[in-house]
Amino acid sequence: MEAKLKKELGTTMLKSTGYSRGGCISQGQSYDTDNGRVFVKINHKSGAQVMFDGEMASLEAILKTETVKVPKPVKVIQLDTGGCAFVMEHLDIRGLSKYSQHLGEQLADLHLHNKKQLEQLNKEQQTVGKGVGHLEAPVVEKFGFDVTTCCGYIPQVNDWQDDWVTFFSQQRLQHQLNMVEKSYGDREVRELWAKLQLKIPQFFTDVVIVPALLHGDLWRENVAEYTEGPVIFDPSSFYGHSELELSITGMFGGFHSSFYSAYHNKIPQAPGFAERNQLYQLFHYLNNWNHFGDSYRESSVRIMTDLLK
């Protein structure tokens, strides 16, 4: 593998630094090269290229907003032994503590970025003879993403939709529930979903949702800080409702109150936030159920039951 990395990166030196980091999906380690230090994630699953291509596109999209720090992606490399490697900028990171407030501010900036781009575009279209070529990132008016991204190793359906409720109900919840049905054939869940999907539009009454670029999997293990500020990584991005991002932050801990205060100072909670937060957490519990087994069934059923009350 190291010979392949050397060739693809155009480096004569590839020396392990001894730094490694692994999660439930991929393993990674840092190397010194002719062009500086890089971090290499490795995954031998058959869907590794789809997963890493999506992660690279996600990092590139977040980078263009110039709002919150992410590792700069370098290259996705197919391995001769099967699977893929994903090379990116190495960052010396530690657990998030000092920069919690900054992360809240910068995450809000990320979520507001497309809205500001849309407002700028509309303003410039009303100004005769002025173009929009200087906008630093694309202006997006629908929900979805140009490429497949994976939350964990499960590919997400990112087909563009005009309506957020349709996108989330069908391309997030229904997609996960189809996998649950295939693996478990759970009658109770099937019956709960038949009722819940009819009620979902009620949770979005009088809420205006502008497509926001999301990290997509912002739990505690995907945030950190370095000497200059907060860092987020391992994204599974798409354009969606900004509230969805916060749902997983409350599921496993790791986020200080200053993070939420700073975020909501820029994006105040809209009416019905608490119920929608439960609905969005349902996606993550279903996703974990499909990844790690039915220890997540109870939480999924509880949320569905609560939302139907």
C-alpha positions in Angstrom: 0.0 0.0 0.0 2.8 2.4 0.8 4.2 2.1 -2.7 0.8 2.9 -4.1 0.5 6.0 -1.9 4.0 7.2 -2.9 3.2 6.9 -6.6 -0.2 8.6 -6.3 1.0 11.4 -4.1 4.2 11.9 -6.1 6.5 11.7 -3.1 9.8 9.8 -2.5 9.3 10.0 1.3 6.4 8.3 3.1 7.2 8.0 6.7 4.6 7.1 9.4 4.5 9.6 12.2 3.1 7.1 14.7 -0.1 9.1 14.9 -3.2 7.1 14.2 -6.9 7.5 14.7 -9.7 5.1 14.1 -13.5 5.1 14.3 -16.2 2.5 13.9 -16.0 2.8 10.1 -12.4 3.5 8.9 -8.8 3.5 10.3 -6.3 6.2 9.7 -2.7 7.3 10.3 -0.4 10.3 9.5 2.6 10.3 7.2 5.4 12.7 6.5 5.8 13.3 2.7 7.9 15.5 0.4 5.0 17.9 0.5 4.3 17.9 4.2 2.3 15.8 6.7 -0.9 14.1 5.6 -3.6 12.0 7.2 -4.6 8.9 5.4 -8.0 7.1 6.0 -8.2 3.5 4.9 -11.3 1.4 4.3 -11.4 -2.0 2.7 -15.2 -2.3 2.2 -16.5 -2.6 -1.3 -18.3 0.8 -1.0 -15.3 2.6 0.2 -14.8 4.7 -2.9 -18.4 6.0 -2.8 -18.0 6.9 0.9 -14.7 8.7 0.4 -15.7 10.4 -2.8 -18.7 11.8 -0.9 -16.5 12.8 2.0 -14.1 14.6 -0.3 -17.0 16.5 -2.0 -18.4 17.4 1.4 -15.0 18.8 2.6 -14.6 20.8 -0.6 -18.1 22.3 -0.2 -17.5 23.3 3.4 -14.1 24.8 2.5 -15.7 27.0 -0.1 -17.9 28.7 2.5 -14.8 29.9 4.5 -16.8 29.5 7.7 -15.5 26.6 9.8 -12.2 24.7 9.6 -12.1 21.3 8.0 -9.1 19.3 6.8 -8.2 20.1 3.2 -8.9 17.0 1.0 -6.0 15.8 -1.2 -7.0 12.6 -3.1 -9.1 9.4 -3.0 -6.9 6.5 -4.0 -8.1 3.0 -5.1 -5.9 0.3 -3.3 -4.7 -2.7 -5.2 -5.7 -4.9 -2.3 -9.3 -3.6 -2.5 -10.9 -0.7 -0.9 -9.7 2.9 -0.9 -7.5 5.4 0.9 -8.5 9.0 1.4 -5.6 11.5 1.8 -6.2 14.8 3.5 -4.4 17.6 5.4 -3.0 16.5 8.8 -4.1 18.6 11.7 -2.9 18.3 15.3 -6.2 18.1 17.1 -7.4 17.7 20.6 -10.9 17.4 22.2 -13.2 20.4 21.9 -13.2 22.5 25.0 -11.7 26.0 24.7 -13.4 26.7 21.3 -17.0 25.5 22.0 -18.5 28.9 21.6 -16.5 29.5 18.5 -17.8 26.3 17.0 -21.4 27.4 17.7 -20.8 30.7 15.9 -19.0 29.1 13.0 -21.5 26.3 12.5 -24.3 29.0 12.4 -22.2 30.8 9.8 -22.0 27.6 7.7 -25.8 27.1 7.9 -26.5 30.8 7.0 -24.0 30.9 4.2 -26.3 29.7 1.4 -29.1 31.9 2.6 -26.8 34.9 2.4 -25.7 33.8 -1.1 -29.3 33.6 -2.2 -30.0 37.1 -0.7 -27.0 38.5 -2.5 -28.0 36.8 -5.8 -31.5 38.3 -5.6 -30.1 41.7 -4.8 -27.7 41.6 -7.7 -30.4 40.4 -10.1 -32.3 43.5 -9.3 -29.2 45.6 -10.2 -29.1 46.1 -14.0 -25.8 45.1 -15.6 -24.2 43.5 -12.5 -23.2 39.8 -12.6 -22.8 37.2 -9.9 -19.5 35.7 -11.0 -17.8 36.7 -7.8 -19.9 34.5 -5.5 -17.4 32.1 -3.8 -19.7 29.1 -3.6 -22.7 27.9 -5.6 -26.2 29.2 -4.8 -28.5 26.3 -4.0 -32.3 26.6 -4.0 -33.2 22.9 -3.5 -32.5 20.2 -1.0 -29.9 17.5 -1.8 -26.4 17.2 -3.0 -24.6 16.6 -6.3 -22.9 13.4 -5.2 -23.8 10.5 -2.9 -22.6 10.9 0.7 -22.6 8.3 3.4 -23.7 8.7 7.0 -21.4 6.0 8.4 -21.0 3.6 5.6 -24.6 3.7 4.4 -25.1 5.7 1.2 -27.7 8.5 1.4 -30.2 9.4 -1.3 -29.3 13.0 -2.2 -31.5 13.5 -5.2 -32.5 17.1 -5.4 -36.0 18.0 -4.1 -37.9 21.3 -4.0 -39.7 20.4 -0.8 -37.8 19.6 2.5 -40.6 17.5 4.1 -40.6 15.3 1.0 -36.8 15.0 1.0 -36.5 14.2 4.7 -39.5 11.8 4.9 -38.6 9.8 1.8 -34.9 10.1 1.3 -33.9 9.9 4.9 -36.5 8.2 7.1 -38.1 6.0 4.5 -34.7 5.0 3.2 -33.6 3.9 6.6 -36.9 2.2 7.4 -36.7 0.2 4.2 -33.4 -1.2 5.5 -34.9 -2.0 8.9 -37.7 -3.8 7.2 -35.4 -5.8 5.1 -33.2 -6.8 8.0 -35.8 -7.2 10.8 -39.3 -7.2 9.3 -40.4 -5.3 12.4 -44.2 -5.1 12.4 -44.5 -2.6 15.2 -42.1 -0.2 13.5 -44.0 -0.7 10.2 -47.3 0.2 11.8 -45.9 3.3 13.6 -44.3 4.6 10.5 -47.6 4.2 8.5 -49.2 6.7 11.0 -46.2 8.9 11.6 -45.5 9.7 7.9 -49.0 11.2 7.7 -48.3 13.5 10.6 -44.9 14.8 9.6 -46.1 17.8 7.7 -47.7 19.1 10.9 -44.3 19.6 12.5 -43.3 22.1 9.8 -46.3 24.4 9.9 -45.3 28.1 9.4 -41.6 27.2 9.3 -39.6 28.7 6.5 -36.7 26.4 5.5 -33.9 27.7 3.3 -31.4 25.0 2.1 -28.3 25.1 4.4 -25.1 23.2 3.8 -24.8 20.6 6.6 -21.9 18.6 7.9 -24.4 15.8 8.2 -23.0 13.7 11.1 -21.9 16.2 13.7 -21.6 14.0 16.8 -18.9 14.5 19.4 -16.3 12.3 17.7 -16.4 14.4 14.6 -15.5 17.7 16.2 -12.3 18.9 17.8 -10.0 21.9 18.1 -6.5 22.8 17.1 -4.3 25.8 18.1 -6.3 28.3 16.0 -9.9 27.2 16.6 -12.5 24.5 16.2 -12.3 21.8 13.5 -15.1 19.5 12.1 -14.3 16.4 10.0 -15.8 13.1 8.6 -18.7 15.0 7.0 -21.6 13.5 5.0 -22.9 16.8 3.6 -26.0 17.8 1.7 -28.2 20.9 1.6 -31.0 20.5 4.2 -32.7 22.1 7.2 -30.2 23.5 9.7 -32.1 22.1 12.7 -31.2 18.6 11.5 -27.5 19.3 12.3 -28.2 19.9 16.0 -30.2 16.7 16.6 -27.2 14.4 16.8 -25.2 16.8 19.0 -27.7 16.1 21.8 -27.7 12.3 21.6 -24.2 11.4 22.8 -23.1 14.5 24.7 -19.8 16.3 24.2 -21.2 19.8 23.4 -21.0 22.6 26.0 -23.9 24.9 26.6 -21.8 27.8 25.2 -21.9 26.0 21.8 -25.7 26.1 21.7 -26.0 29.6 23.1 -23.6 31.0 20.4 -25.4 29.0 17.7 -28.9 30.2 18.7 -27.7 33.7 19.1 -27.3 33.7 15.3 -30.1 31.2 14.4 -32.9 31.4 17.0 -35.0 28.4 17.7 -38.2 28.4 15.6 -41.6 27.3 17.1 -41.9 23.5 17.2 -38.1 23.0 17.5 -38.3 20.4 20.2 -40.6 18.1 18.3 -38.6 18.5 15.1 -35.5 17.7 17.0 -37.0 14.4 18.1 -38.0 13.7 14.5 -34.5 14.4 13.3 -33.0 12.2 16.1 -35.2 9.4 14.8 -33.1 9.4 11.6 -29.9 9.0 13.5 -31.3 6.2 15.7 -32.5 4.4 12.7 -29.1 4.9 11.0 -27.4 3.5 14.1 -29.8 0.5 14.2 -28.9 -0.3 10.6 -25.2 0.0 11.4 -24.9 -1.6 14.8 -27.9 -3.7 15.4 -31.2 -3.6 17.3 -29.9 -2.1 20.5 -31.1 1.1 18.9 -34.6 -0.3 18.3 -36.0 0.9 21.6 -35.0 4.5 21.1 -36.4 4.5 17.6 -39.8 3.1 18.7 -39.9 5.5 21.7 -39.5 8.5 19.5 -42.1 7.3 17.0 -44.5 6.7 19.8 -43.9 10.0 21.4 -44.4 11.9 18.2 -47.7 10.3 17.6 -49.1 11.4 21.0 
